[in-house]
């Protein structure tokens, strides 16, 4: 009965993008290593962990302060995008279970969106390249809300656009910052950590899954 009640509760789905739908966390790591190598520095793991899930300005600021870089976050972002251009079309891919999960959501007729800390231009380009963009109702980014993750603003905005109460929205996240954002918004959060985020604190999540194909996720979408 409890499982049936949870199914009835879910009226919309909001996905994180990086590290949940797409392998961009792997690519970000590679690109940031190149960015720092050009400056005679290395990408330290504690710094990488602090950057995960943050909006671009804050993530780059962590890098700038940690490595005492002279560039602005905008300059670093522009250089990062140029490095990305060389690998996106050949290296970008969806992660396990994305296609099946989106099909299940579509068949159930649920509203669905991506709520990401990535910039809008990058998110739209990446999702389009892998053929996911047209399976979503919309994409909302940190640029469009007052505060990025771990604040709840982006998931509150996602729920508003989908016309549902936040507690009736399933949020699928891979990071500690994203999980906190969803939980603070009052959403039904399931965390799906990856190798970059598995040591995070997922307090408040209803479940910690190994992939989008996890039975707990799929059962909500049947």
Phi, psi and omega in degrees: 000322180296318179296319179297320179296321180293321178299317180293334182290324185283117181241355180196161182228131175241125180257141159288168181250298187291121178084356178243306176269320187237157180277028185292336176297320175298316182290321177302317180299314180296315182292319180292325175300316179295318179302316182281327177301321178299341181249012178072026182235167178243154180271103185279142185299318178300325178291316179302315182296323181291334183279335188298128175086355180275152173299154185310310182303317181288322179296314178294328179294324174300316181294315181300313183289323182290323185252007179052048181280151183268340184285159172280165179296327179295320179293319178294321179296318179297318178293320178300316180297325178293321177294318180301322183304330182282346184235344186302309188293337182255340187247342183288137178206162174281152177272173186302130172089358183297309183299314181297320182291318178296322178296320179295320180293317179297318182294332178274349177075025181275141171299146181211147181209171169249135176236105191232151175278349177292161177291156184298315181301315181293315182299313181297318180295313183295314181294326178291319182300324182266003176079023182260333188305318183283359176263001181249153175282325179190170174236130175242135185241168180298337179293341187259004179231163184294319183228137178276178175303142015273007176290157187278355191308316187292325179279331172295320178292320178300315179296318180300314181292329179273355176072033179231160172286146185301326182290349177256014179249128174277124176250128179248119187225154177248344188248163176296314181297319180292320178298316179299320179299314181293317180295316180296328177288343180094013182280167173273104190255131168240127181264139180232078184295156173237187184297336180280333190240000190296342180269005183287170177262115183252035181303132179098344177292144179288333184198149173247114187258159178273334177198175177294343179275003179306140183302324182295325177285310185297327181294331179288340186255000180286000000 
